[in-house]
Amino acid sequence: MTEQEEIRRRMESLRQEIRFHDYRYYALDAPVISDSDYDALLRELTDLEKAYPGLVTPDSPTQRVGFPPLDRFEPFVHEVPMLSLENAMNEEEVFDFHRRVQRLLAGENEIVYVAEPKMDGLAVEVLYENGLLMGAGTRGDGMVGEDVTPNVKMIRSVPWTLRAPPEGPAVPSRLAVRGEVFMDRKDFEALNENRRNAGEPLFANPRNAAAGSLRQLDSAITASRPLKTYFYGVGSMEGWEFTSQWEMLEQLRHWGLPVNPRSRRCPTIKEALEYFRSLAMERDRLPYDTDGVVIKVDRIDWQRQLGEKSRSPRWAIACKFPPHEAQTRVKDIIVQVGRTGVLTPVAVLDPVSVGGVTVQRATLHNEDEIRRKDIRLGDWVKVRRAGDVIPEVIEIVREKRTGAETVFSMPDRCPACEGGVIRLPGESVHRCLNVSCPAQIKAAIRHFASRGAMNIDGLGKETVSLLVERGLLKSAADLYRLRKENLLGLPGFAEKSAENLVASISGSMQPSLPEFLFALGIYHVGSHVAELLAAHFGSLDAVRRATAEELQQISGIGEKVAFSVTSYFSHPANRRLVEELLRAGIRVRESHPARQWGVDATWAGKTVVFTGTLSSMTRQEAAAHVSAMGAKVTDNVSRKTDMVIAGKDPGSKLEKANRLGVVVLNEEEFLDRLKGIL
């Protein structure tokens, strides 16, 4: 054996040994060597790879140092929506959940649950194909998130390759696994100490630190941050099926994916609540932040039978811990103006620590809420972080009143523009009527330029405020009239930064139809609704002409959204803005409309499942087309499935469809049925 071959074998042996110890440490929480011994192995491998760079492999444990920086995040489409969870704020609401489950399962009494700590971090989905990490994305709006693959690869607890030991089953051909990225408290404190010493701004709490670290355009920064991950569920999977949530957690751990070791299988709902109480007692001693316990029905077939509501599954509930509270004094009440003109009162507080975070402001929601709680300037109040995140005033401390407190009233003039303020019948909020209000303009322009909308880099809060205050921006259309000469000499702008901003604006002039619709900031039109509108109508003109009745024919769009869209395009100021944008050079890329009118009989009322990879479009695009024509798209094949569309590498769903006698179309046949529609 040559010396080169011996070195290659030693390097591969080190990589295998380090991966094994990563598995023991992160997935099993049962290391078998000390940190110093682990560091010695990693150091030896690093030294060998420096000496023999030609023998470095792309998946080596030493390569978690960062990829070339990104210009911006690309979208990450979730094949199965990442739903939110319904919250239970007390134990009675958990029993209500249990009774609903019993009723929906036709009176089943012996329901086993799985209880898992609800991590306070950032939700992600990680995609593996044949055991190899192929992609990762944030939750986003549940349908589309941000592609953070390079950054997730920097997290040491996330394996690049799933384990498939000889004694266990093979890994699935495709696995979209879901988890929470978080940061331990001690690591968070050390990170903030380093930032303090470097004169950098501090993170408010571990969750913000984790979210900020994961959403870096430069993955080398992510690699330098002490992020961890626990996985808790599966979005979609091919080549394997689970019978229970507990089996899923055990198998994920077997494949090398870290699962929270404090998860418990509970034979009854009472035992799940006992677990909740014990974890609440232990909460402050845990190494990480958690704000509750997620209780899930264990059996997967029962999960499928229970199904989902529009935003949450019926088979799971988040039982929230009582939030951390503190007392402080209201120094002032100020009024903020939002993008839609809503005036929101905010309490300015004497600084107070709430759950380890210094709180100086708290929302008061609206005037009715202030009156109901009888909050006055100078009052002592109880403050908590709602969901342990958003500060809010719970109630006044009445016994501390001195009589010097003063009653607050909402202003009749907008604090941002001095324009008129009105409270419409049936609404609890006050609104500024001035469509040219600087506060609304600033927020509207920031939204217009944001990721998922027009994607204009360099237009942060301070920059937008500066440009509006200097009179350079009165609407989003003014962005496309900016020139480098307008920016030079302004605070924060030099030759290069001015050129970069103008170039970024210029590069945004051909948005897709969903991006443009989302950028307009229409009430109730998020990125998912914008996708539905684009898939159905195909062009901006068609959306602008649509009636409320036509809009409500689209699956997923109801009366509120339809009214909001038609109201927006019927308003003269909004029509002027759209026309100004088009005259400024915006060219909206049209979509293929899923249909031109009515419901297509081929698809109306049908239940459709997609499996495998389509070459002509993404699964989301295909699903949007058939949904717009009246079909219901689901993830699982059953006897109720009418049709399965099978792309490349379809996996177990195709096998199950064949067993059940479900109609199967290949991609060519699927496209043939869409002829005349696309």
C-alpha positions as CSV (number, residue, x, y, z in Angstrom):
1,M,0.0,0.0,0.0
2,T,1.4,3.4,-1.0
3,E,1.8,6.2,1.5
4,Q,-0.9,8.2,-0.3
5,E,-3.3,5.3,0.0
6,E,-2.6,4.9,3.7
7,I,-3.2,8.7,4.3
8,R,-6.5,8.5,2.3
9,R,-7.7,5.5,4.4
10,R,-6.7,7.3,7.6
11,M,-8.7,10.4,6.5
12,E,-11.7,8.4,5.6
13,S,-11.5,6.5,8.9
14,L,-11.4,9.8,10.8
15,R,-14.4,11.1,8.9
16,Q,-16.4,7.9,9.7
17,E,-15.4,8.1,13.4
18,I,-16.3,11.8,13.7
19,R,-19.7,11.2,12.1
20,F,-20.3,8.4,14.5
21,H,-19.5,10.6,17.5
22,D,-21.7,13.4,16.0
23,Y,-24.5,10.8,15.9
24,R,-23.9,9.8,19.5
25,Y,-23.8,13.4,20.7
26,Y,-26.5,15.1,18.7
27,A,-29.0,12.3,17.9
28,L,-28.7,10.1,21.0
29,D,-27.5,12.7,23.5
30,A,-25.1,9.9,24.7
31,P,-21.5,10.8,23.8
32,V,-18.9,8.1,24.4
33,I,-15.7,10.3,24.3
34,S,-14.8,13.6,25.9
35,D,-15.0,16.9,24.1
36,S,-11.2,17.1,24.1
37,D,-10.8,13.7,22.5
38,Y,-13.4,14.7,19.8
39,D,-11.5,17.9,19.2
40,A,-8.3,15.9,18.8
41,L,-9.9,13.8,16.1
42,L,-11.2,16.8,14.2
43,R,-7.9,18.6,14.5
44,E,-6.0,15.6,13.1
45,L,-8.4,15.4,10.1
46,T,-8.1,19.2,9.6
47,D,-4.3,19.0,9.5
48,L,-4.3,16.1,7.1
49,E,-6.8,17.9,4.7
50,K,-4.6,21.0,4.8
51,A,-1.6,18.9,3.9
52,Y,-3.4,16.9,1.2
53,P,-6.1,19.2,-0.2
54,G,-6.7,16.8,-3.2
55,L,-8.1,14.2,-0.7
56,V,-10.7,16.5,0.8
57,T,-14.3,15.3,0.2
58,P,-17.3,17.6,-0.1
59,D,-19.1,15.9,2.8
60,S,-16.2,16.0,5.2
61,P,-17.0,17.2,8.8
62,T,-14.4,19.9,8.3
63,Q,-16.4,21.6,5.5
64,R,-19.0,23.2,7.8
65,V,-17.3,26.6,7.5
66,G,-19.4,28.4,4.9
67,F,-20.2,28.6,1.2
68,P,-19.9,31.6,-1.1
69,P,-22.3,34.4,0.1
70,L,-25.8,34.6,-1.5
71,D,-27.3,37.7,-3.2
72,R,-30.7,36.9,-1.6
73,F,-32.7,33.9,-0.5
74,E,-34.5,31.9,-3.2
75,P,-38.1,30.6,-2.4
76,F,-38.4,27.1,-0.8
77,V,-41.7,25.4,-1.6
78,H,-43.2,23.0,0.9
79,E,-44.8,20.1,-0.8
80,V,-47.1,19.7,2.2
81,P,-48.0,23.0,4.0
82,M,-46.2,23.7,7.3
83,L,-49.3,24.4,9.4
84,S,-49.4,26.3,12.7
85,L,-50.7,24.8,15.9
86,E,-53.9,25.6,17.8
87,N,-53.0,26.9,21.3
88,A,-54.4,25.8,24.7
89,M,-53.8,28.4,27.4
90,N,-55.0,26.2,30.3
91,E,-55.7,22.6,31.1
92,E,-59.4,22.8,30.5
93,E,-58.7,23.7,26.9
94,V,-56.5,20.6,26.6
95,F,-59.4,18.5,27.8
96,D,-61.7,20.2,25.3
97,F,-59.2,19.2,22.6
98,H,-59.2,15.6,23.9
99,R,-63.0,15.5,23.8
100,R,-63.0,16.8,20.2
101,V,-60.6,14.1,19.2
102,Q,-62.8,11.5,20.9
103,R,-65.9,12.8,19.1
104,L,-64.2,12.9,15.7
105,L,-62.8,9.4,16.2
106,A,-66.3,8.1,16.8
107,G,-66.0,7.7,20.6
108,E,-62.6,6.1,20.8
109,N,-61.7,6.2,24.5
110,E,-58.1,4.8,24.7
111,I,-56.2,7.5,22.8
112,V,-52.4,7.5,23.2
113,Y,-50.6,10.8,22.9
114,V,-47.0,11.9,22.4
115,A,-45.9,15.0,24.3
116,E,-42.9,17.0,23.1
117,P,-41.3,20.2,24.5
118,K,-42.3,23.2,22.3
119,M,-39.0,24.7,21.3
120,D,-38.7,28.4,21.1
121,G,-36.7,28.7,17.9
122,L,-37.2,28.9,14.1
123,A,-39.1,26.1,12.2
124,V,-37.3,24.6,9.2
125,E,-37.9,21.7,6.8
126,V,-34.9,19.7,5.6
127,L,-35.2,17.6,2.4
128,Y,-33.2,14.4,2.0
129,E,-33.1,12.3,-1.2
130,N,-31.7,8.8,-0.9
131,G,-30.2,9.8,2.4
132,L,-28.4,12.9,1.1
133,L,-29.3,16.5,2.2
134,M,-30.6,18.2,-0.9
135,G,-32.4,21.4,0.5
136,A,-33.7,23.2,3.5
137,G,-36.2,26.1,4.0
138,T,-37.8,28.2,6.6
139,R,-41.6,27.9,7.4
140,G,-42.4,31.3,5.7
141,D,-46.1,31.5,5.2
142,G,-46.5,27.8,5.5
143,M,-46.6,27.3,1.7
144,V,-43.4,29.0,0.6
145,G,-40.4,29.8,2.8
146,E,-36.8,30.9,2.2
147,D,-34.2,28.5,0.9
148,V,-31.5,28.4,3.6
149,T,-29.8,25.2,2.5
150,P,-26.2,26.5,2.8
151,N,-26.9,27.7,6.3
152,V,-28.6,24.6,7.5
153,K,-25.6,22.6,6.3
154,M,-23.5,24.6,8.7
155,I,-25.4,23.3,11.8
156,R,-23.4,20.5,13.2
157,S,-26.4,18.6,14.5
158,V,-27.9,18.3,11.0
159,P,-26.4,15.3,9.2
160,W,-25.5,15.8,5.5
161,T,-26.1,12.0,5.1
162,L,-28.6,9.9,6.9
163,R,-27.4,6.8,8.7
164,A,-28.4,3.4,7.3
165,P,-26.7,0.8,9.5
166,P,-26.9,-2.8,8.4
167,E,-29.1,-3.8,11.4
168,G,-31.8,-1.2,10.5
169,P,-34.1,-0.4,7.6
170,A,-32.9,1.6,4.6
171,V,-33.5,5.4,4.6
172,P,-36.4,6.6,2.6
173,S,-35.9,7.6,-1.1
174,R,-37.3,11.0,-0.2
175,L,-37.8,12.6,3.2
176,A,-38.9,16.1,4.1
177,V,-38.3,16.3,7.9
178,R,-39.3,19.2,10.1
179,G,-37.6,20.6,13.1
180,E,-36.7,23.6,15.2
181,V,-33.4,25.5,15.0
182,F,-32.5,27.0,18.4
183,M,-29.7,28.2,20.6
184,D,-28.9,27.1,24.1
185,R,-29.0,29.9,26.7
186,K,-25.3,29.6,27.7
187,D,-24.3,29.7,24.0
188,F,-26.5,32.7,23.5
189,E,-25.0,34.5,26.5
190,A,-21.4,33.8,25.2
191,L,-22.4,35.1,21.7
192,N,-23.8,38.3,23.2
193,E,-20.7,38.8,25.3
194,N,-18.5,38.5,22.2
195,R,-20.7,41.0,20.4
196,R,-20.6,43.3,23.4
197,N,-16.8,43.2,23.4
198,A,-16.7,43.8,19.6
199,G,-19.1,46.8,19.9
200,E,-21.9,45.1,18.0
201,P,-25.6,45.2,18.8
202,L,-26.8,42.5,21.1
203,F,-29.5,39.9,20.3
204,A,-32.7,40.3,22.4
205,N,-33.1,36.6,23.2
206,P,-32.0,33.1,22.0
207,R,-34.8,32.8,19.5
208,N,-33.9,36.1,17.8
209,A,-30.3,35.0,17.8
210,A,-31.1,31.7,16.2
211,A,-33.4,33.2,13.6
212,G,-30.9,35.9,12.7
213,S,-28.1,33.4,12.5
214,L,-30.0,31.1,10.2
215,R,-31.1,33.9,7.9
216,Q,-27.6,35.1,7.0
217,L,-26.7,35.6,3.3
218,D,-23.2,34.6,4.2
219,S,-23.2,31.0,5.6
220,A,-19.8,31.4,7.1
221,I,-21.5,33.6,9.7
222,T,-24.0,30.9,10.4
223,A,-21.2,28.4,10.7
224,S,-19.7,30.6,13.5
225,R,-22.9,30.6,15.5
226,P,-23.7,27.8,18.0
227,L,-27.0,26.6,16.5
228,K,-28.7,23.3,17.3
229,T,-31.7,21.4,15.9
230,Y,-34.4,19.0,17.2
231,F,-36.6,17.3,14.6
232,Y,-40.2,16.5,15.5
233,G,-42.1,15.5,12.3
234,V,-42.3,14.7,8.6
235,G,-43.9,16.7,5.9
236,S,-43.7,14.2,3.1
237,M,-41.9,10.9,2.6
238,E,-41.5,8.2,0.0
239,G,-40.1,4.7,0.5
240,W,-41.3,4.3,4.1
241,E,-44.4,4.6,6.2
242,F,-44.9,5.1,10.0
243,T,-47.7,3.8,12.1
244,S,-47.2,6.2,15.0
245,Q,-45.7,9.5,16.0
246,W,-43.5,7.7,18.6
247,E,-42.2,5.3,15.9
248,M,-41.4,8.3,13.7
249,L,-39.4,10.0,16.4
250,E,-37.5,6.7,17.2
251,Q,-36.8,6.2,13.5
252,L,-35.6,9.7,12.9
253,R,-33.1,9.3,15.7
254,H,-32.1,5.9,14.2
255,W,-31.3,7.7,10.9
256,G,-29.1,10.2,12.7
257,L,-31.5,13.1,13.2
258,P,-31.6,14.6,16.7
259,V,-34.9,14.3,18.5
260,N,-35.6,16.0,21.8
261,P,-34.9,13.3,24.5
262,R,-37.5,14.8,26.8
263,S,-40.3,13.7,24.5
264,R,-42.7,11.3,26.1
265,R,-45.3,8.7,25.0
266,C,-48.4,9.2,27.2
267,P,-51.1,6.5,27.4
268,T,-53.8,9.1,28.4
269,I,-54.5,12.8,28.2
270,K,-54.1,13.0,32.0
271,E,-50.5,11.7,31.8
272,A,-49.8,14.2,29.0
273,L,-50.9,16.9,31.3
274,E,-48.8,15.5,34.1
275,Y,-45.8,15.7,31.8
276,F,-46.8,19.3,31.0
277,R,-46.8,20.2,34.7
278,S,-43.5,18.6,35.4
279,L,-41.8,20.3,32.4
280,A,-43.3,23.6,33.5
281,M,-41.6,23.1,36.9
282,E,-38.3,22.3,35.2
283,R,-38.6,25.0,32.5
284,D,-36.1,27.5,33.9
285,R,-33.5,24.8,34.5
286,L,-33.6,23.6,30.9
287,P,-30.6,24.5,28.8
288,Y,-32.8,26.1,26.2
289,D,-36.0,28.2,26.0
290,T,-39.3,26.5,25.6
291,D,-42.8,28.0,25.9
292,G,-45.0,24.9,26.3
293,V,-45.7,21.3,25.3
294,V,-47.0,20.0,22.0
295,I,-49.5,17.1,22.5
296,K,-50.1,14.9,19.5
297,V,-52.3,11.9,18.8
298,D,-49.8,9.1,18.5
299,R,-51.5,6.9,15.7
300,I,-50.8,8.1,12.2
301,D,-53.9,6.7,10.8
302,W,-55.9,8.6,13.4
303,Q,-54.0,11.7,12.5
304,R,-55.0,11.3,8.9
305,Q,-58.6,10.6,9.9
306,L,-58.7,13.8,12.0
307,G,-57.2,15.8,9.2
308,E,-56.6,19.6,9.3
309,K,-58.4,22.9,9.6
310,S,-57.3,25.8,7.4
311,R,-54.3,26.7,9.5
312,S,-53.8,23.9,12.0
313,P,-54.0,20.1,12.4
314,R,-56.9,18.7,14.4
315,W,-54.7,16.0,15.9
316,A,-52.2,18.3,17.8
317,I,-52.4,21.2,20.2
318,A,-49.8,23.4,21.8
319,C,-50.3,23.7,25.6
320,K,-48.6,27.0,26.5
321,F,-46.8,27.6,29.7
322,P,-48.0,30.6,31.8
323,P,-45.9,33.5,30.4
324,H,-43.3,35.3,32.4
325,E,-44.6,38.5,34.0
326,A,-43.2,41.6,35.7
327,Q,-44.5,44.9,37.1
328,T,-43.4,48.3,35.8
329,R,-44.7,51.9,35.3
330,V,-46.3,53.5,32.2
331,K,-44.2,56.6,31.5
332,D,-46.1,57.6,28.3
333,I,-48.5,56.3,25.7
334,I,-47.5,57.1,22.1
335,V,-49.3,56.3,18.9
336,Q,-47.7,54.4,15.9
337,V,-49.1,54.5,12.3
338,G,-49.0,51.3,10.3
339,R,-48.8,50.5,6.6
340,T,-52.6,50.4,6.3
341,G,-53.2,53.6,8.3
342,V,-54.1,51.9,11.5
343,L,-53.2,53.9,14.6
344,T,-51.8,51.7,17.4
345,P,-51.3,53.0,21.0
346,V,-48.0,51.8,22.6
347,A,-47.1,52.0,26.2
348,V,-43.6,53.5,26.9
349,L,-42.4,51.7,30.1
350,D,-39.7,52.0,32.7
351,P,-37.3,49.3,31.6
352,V,-38.1,45.9,33.2
353,S,-36.8,42.4,32.7
354,V,-39.5,39.9,31.5
355,G,-38.3,36.4,31.1
356,G,-34.7,37.5,30.7
357,V,-35.5,40.2,28.1
358,T,-35.5,43.9,28.8
359,V,-38.9,45.4,27.9
360,Q,-39.4,49.1,27.4
361,R,-42.5,49.2,25.2
362,A,-45.7,47.2,25.0
363,T,-48.7,47.2,22.7
364,L,-52.0,48.5,24.0
365,H,-53.8,47.3,20.8
366,N,-56.6,49.9,20.6
367,E,-58.6,52.5,22.5
368,D,-61.2,49.9,23.5
369,E,-58.6,47.8,25.1
370,I,-57.2,50.8,27.0
371,R,-60.6,51.6,28.3
372,R,-61.4,48.0,29.2
373,K,-58.2,47.7,31.3
374,D,-58.5,51.3,32.5
375,I,-54.8,52.0,31.7
376,R,-53.6,55.5,32.5
377,L,-50.4,57.4,32.1
378,G,-48.4,56.9,35.3
379,D,-50.0,53.6,36.2
380,W,-48.1,50.6,37.5
381,V,-49.0,47.6,35.3
382,K,-48.3,43.9,34.9
383,V,-46.4,43.1,31.7
384,R,-45.8,39.8,30.0
385,R,-44.4,38.6,26.7
386,A,-47.4,37.1,24.8
387,G,-46.2,33.7,23.6
388,D,-43.1,34.7,25.5
389,V,-42.2,37.0,22.5
390,I,-44.5,40.1,22.1
391,P,-44.7,42.4,25.2
392,E,-48.2,43.3,26.3
393,V,-49.8,45.0,29.3
394,I,-52.1,42.5,31.2
395,E,-53.6,44.7,33.8
396,I,-53.0,47.6,36.1
397,V,-51.8,47.3,39.7
398,R,-54.7,49.2,41.2
399,E,-53.4,49.3,44.7
400,K,-50.4,51.4,43.5
401,R,-52.5,54.2,42.1
402,T,-51.8,57.6,43.6
403,G,-54.4,59.7,41.9
404,A,-51.8,61.5,39.8
405,E,-52.4,59.3,36.8
406,T,-54.0,60.8,33.7
407,V,-56.5,59.3,31.2
408,F,-55.4,58.8,27.7
409,S,-57.4,59.6,24.6
410,M,-56.7,58.7,21.0
411,P,-55.7,61.7,18.9
412,D,-58.0,63.2,16.3
413,R,-55.1,64.1,14.1
414,C,-52.5,61.6,12.7
415,P,-49.2,62.0,14.6
416,A,-47.2,61.3,11.4
417,C,-48.9,63.8,9.1
418,E,-51.5,65.8,11.0
419,G,-54.2,64.3,8.7
420,G,-57.7,63.5,9.8
421,V,-58.3,60.3,11.9
422,I,-61.6,58.3,11.9
423,R,-63.0,55.2,13.5
424,L,-65.2,53.4,11.1
425,P,-68.5,51.8,12.3
426,G,-67.9,48.2,13.4
427,E,-64.2,48.6,13.7
428,S,-62.1,48.8,16.9
429,V,-59.2,50.7,15.3
430,H,-58.6,54.3,14.3
431,R,-57.3,55.1,10.9
432,C,-55.5,57.9,9.2
433,L,-57.4,59.0,6.1
434,N,-54.4,60.6,4.3
435,V,-53.2,58.2,1.6
436,S,-50.1,60.3,1.4
437,C,-49.3,59.9,5.1
438,P,-45.5,59.5,5.4
439,A,-45.8,56.7,8.0
440,Q,-48.0,54.7,5.6
441,I,-45.8,55.4,2.6
442,K,-42.7,54.3,4.5
443,A,-44.2,51.0,5.5
444,A,-45.8,50.4,2.1
445,I,-42.5,51.0,0.3
446,R,-40.6,48.7,2.7
447,H,-43.2,46.0,2.0
448,F,-43.1,46.6,-1.7
449,A,-39.3,46.1,-1.7
450,S,-39.3,43.1,0.6
451,R,-38.2,39.5,-0.2
452,G,-41.0,37.6,-1.9
453,A,-42.3,40.9,-3.3
454,M,-40.1,43.1,-5.6
455,N,-36.9,41.8,-3.8
456,I,-35.0,45.1,-3.8
457,D,-31.9,44.9,-1.7
458,G,-30.7,47.9,0.3
459,L,-34.1,49.4,1.2
460,G,-34.1,48.9,4.9
461,K,-36.2,50.9,7.4
462,E,-33.7,53.7,7.8
463,T,-33.0,54.2,4.1
464,V,-36.7,54.3,3.3
465,S,-37.3,56.8,6.1
466,L,-34.5,59.0,4.8
467,L,-35.7,59.0,1.2
468,V,-39.3,59.7,2.2
469,E,-38.3,62.5,4.5
470,R,-36.1,64.1,1.9
471,G,-39.0,64.1,-0.5
472,L,-37.4,61.6,-3.0
473,L,-40.2,59.0,-2.4
474,K,-43.9,59.8,-2.3
475,S,-45.0,56.3,-3.5
476,A,-43.4,53.0,-4.6
477,A,-43.4,54.3,-8.2
478,D,-40.9,57.0,-7.3
479,L,-38.3,54.2,-6.7
480,Y,-38.0,53.8,-10.4
481,R,-37.2,57.5,-10.9
482,L,-34.3,57.5,-8.5
483,R,-30.9,58.2,-10.0
484,K,-27.4,57.9,-8.5
485,E,-27.2,61.7,-8.4
486,N,-30.3,61.9,-6.1
487,L,-28.5,59.7,-3.5
488,L,-25.0,61.0,-3.5
489,G,-24.5,63.3,-0.5
490,L,-27.2,61.7,1.5
491,P,-26.2,60.3,4.9
492,G,-24.9,56.7,4.4
493,F,-24.5,57.0,0.6
494,A,-21.3,57.0,-1.3
495,E,-20.6,56.3,-4.9
496,K,-20.7,52.5,-4.6
497,S,-23.7,52.3,-2.3
498,A,-25.7,54.6,-4.5
499,E,-24.8,52.6,-7.6
500,N,-25.8,49.4,-5.8
501,L,-29.2,50.6,-4.8
502,V,-30.0,52.0,-8.2
503,A,-28.9,48.7,-9.8
504,S,-31.0,46.7,-7.3
505,I,-34.1,48.8,-8.2
506,S,-33.4,48.4,-11.9
507,G,-33.1,44.6,-11.4
508,S,-36.6,44.4,-10.0
509,M,-38.4,45.7,-13.0
510,Q,-39.6,42.3,-14.3
511,P,-41.4,40.7,-11.4
512,S,-43.5,37.6,-11.7
513,L,-47.3,38.2,-11.3
514,P,-47.4,36.7,-7.8
515,E,-44.5,38.9,-6.7
516,F,-46.1,42.0,-8.0
517,L,-49.5,41.3,-6.5
518,F,-47.9,40.5,-3.1
519,A,-45.8,43.7,-3.4
520,L,-48.9,45.9,-3.8
521,G,-49.9,45.2,-0.1
522,I,-53.5,44.3,-0.8
523,Y,-55.3,43.3,2.5
524,H,-55.4,39.5,2.9
525,V,-53.2,38.9,-0.1
526,G,-50.1,37.1,1.1
527,S,-47.7,35.2,-1.1
528,H,-49.9,32.1,-1.2
529,V,-53.1,34.0,-2.2
530,A,-51.0,35.9,-4.8
531,E,-49.9,32.5,-6.3
532,L,-53.6,31.4,-6.5
533,L,-54.6,34.5,-8.2
534,A,-51.7,34.3,-10.7
535,A,-52.4,30.6,-11.4
536,H,-56.1,31.3,-12.0
537,F,-56.0,34.5,-14.1
538,G,-52.6,34.5,-15.6
539,S,-52.3,38.3,-16.1
540,L,-52.4,41.5,-14.1
541,D,-55.2,42.9,-16.3
542,A,-57.3,39.8,-15.7
543,V,-56.9,40.1,-11.9
544,R,-57.7,43.9,-12.1
545,R,-61.0,43.1,-14.0
546,A,-62.1,40.2,-11.8
547,T,-65.4,40.4,-10.0
548,A,-65.9,39.2,-6.4
549,E,-68.0,36.3,-7.8
550,E,-65.2,35.2,-10.1
551,L,-62.6,35.5,-7.3
552,Q,-64.7,33.3,-5.0
553,Q,-64.7,30.5,-7.5
554,I,-61.0,29.9,-6.8
555,S,-60.4,27.2,-4.2
556,G,-58.8,28.9,-1.1
557,I,-60.3,32.3,-1.7
558,G,-63.4,33.4,0.3
559,E,-65.6,36.5,0.6
560,K,-63.1,38.6,2.6
561,V,-60.2,38.1,0.2
562,A,-62.5,38.7,-2.8
563,F,-63.9,41.9,-1.3
564,S,-60.4,43.1,-0.5
565,V,-59.0,42.5,-4.0
566,T,-61.9,44.2,-5.8
567,S,-61.9,47.1,-3.3
568,Y,-58.2,47.6,-3.9
569,F,-58.5,47.8,-7.7
570,S,-61.6,50.0,-7.5
571,H,-59.9,52.7,-5.5
572,P,-58.6,55.6,-7.7
573,A,-55.4,56.1,-5.7
574,N,-54.5,52.4,-6.0
575,R,-55.3,52.4,-9.8
576,R,-53.0,55.4,-10.2
577,L,-50.2,53.7,-8.3
578,V,-50.4,50.6,-10.5
579,E,-50.5,52.7,-13.7
580,E,-47.5,54.8,-12.5
581,L,-45.5,51.6,-11.8
582,L,-46.3,50.3,-15.3
583,R,-45.4,53.7,-16.9
584,A,-42.1,53.6,-14.9
585,G,-41.1,50.5,-16.8
586,I,-42.4,47.6,-14.7
587,R,-43.1,44.6,-16.9
588,V,-45.1,42.0,-15.0
589,R,-44.3,38.5,-16.2
590,E,-47.6,36.7,-16.9
591,S,-48.4,33.2,-15.6
592,H,-50.1,30.5,-17.5
593,P,-53.8,30.8,-16.3
594,A,-55.1,27.6,-14.9
595,R,-58.4,28.2,-16.6
596,Q,-60.2,31.0,-18.4
597,W,-63.7,30.4,-17.0
598,G,-65.9,28.0,-15.1
599,V,-64.8,24.7,-13.6
600,D,-63.2,22.0,-15.8
601,A,-65.2,18.7,-15.6
602,T,-62.0,16.7,-15.8
603,W,-60.9,18.0,-12.4
604,A,-63.9,19.4,-10.6
605,G,-64.5,17.6,-7.3
606,K,-61.6,15.2,-7.8
607,T,-59.1,14.3,-5.1
608,V,-55.6,14.4,-6.7
609,V,-52.2,13.3,-5.3
610,F,-48.8,14.2,-6.9
611,T,-45.8,12.0,-6.4
612,G,-42.3,12.2,-7.9
613,T,-40.6,15.0,-9.7
614,L,-42.3,16.9,-12.6
615,S,-40.0,18.2,-15.3
616,S,-42.4,20.8,-16.8
617,M,-43.4,22.6,-13.6
618,T,-43.1,22.4,-9.8
619,R,-45.6,20.4,-7.8
620,Q,-46.9,23.6,-6.3
621,E,-47.6,25.0,-9.8
622,A,-49.3,21.8,-10.9
623,A,-51.4,21.7,-7.7
624,A,-52.4,25.4,-8.2
625,H,-53.6,24.6,-11.7
626,V,-55.8,21.6,-10.8
627,S,-57.0,23.4,-7.6
628,A,-58.1,26.3,-9.6
629,M,-60.2,24.0,-11.8
630,G,-62.0,22.5,-8.8
631,A,-59.8,19.7,-7.7
632,K,-58.7,19.0,-4.1
633,V,-55.0,18.2,-3.8
634,T,-53.9,16.0,-0.9
635,D,-50.7,14.3,0.2
636,N,-51.8,10.8,1.0
637,V,-53.2,8.1,-1.3
638,S,-56.4,6.4,-0.1
639,R,-59.5,4.8,-1.5
640,K,-61.0,8.3,-1.7
641,T,-58.2,9.4,-4.1
642,D,-59.5,9.8,-7.7
643,M,-56.2,10.4,-9.5
644,V,-52.4,10.1,-8.9
645,I,-50.0,12.2,-11.1
646,A,-46.7,10.4,-11.1
647,G,-43.5,12.1,-12.1
648,K,-39.9,10.8,-12.0
649,D,-39.0,8.6,-9.1
650,P,-42.6,8.3,-7.7
651,G,-41.9,6.0,-4.7
652,S,-44.4,4.3,-2.5
653,K,-47.5,6.4,-3.4
654,L,-47.5,5.0,-6.9
655,E,-47.3,1.4,-5.5
656,K,-50.2,2.2,-3.1
657,A,-52.3,3.7,-5.9
658,N,-51.8,0.6,-8.1
659,R,-52.8,-1.6,-5.1
660,L,-56.0,0.4,-4.6
661,G,-56.8,0.6,-8.3
662,V,-56.5,4.4,-8.4
663,V,-56.2,6.1,-11.8
664,V,-52.5,7.0,-12.4
665,L,-51.3,9.5,-15.0
666,N,-47.7,10.0,-16.1
667,E,-46.5,13.6,-16.7
668,E,-47.3,13.4,-20.4
669,E,-50.8,12.3,-19.8
670,F,-51.3,15.0,-17.1
671,L,-50.1,17.7,-19.5
672,D,-52.4,16.3,-22.2
673,R,-55.4,16.8,-19.9
674,L,-54.3,20.4,-19.3
675,K,-54.2,21.2,-23.0
676,G,-56.4,24.2,-23.8
677,I,-56.0,25.4,-20.2
678,L,-52.3,26.1,-20.1
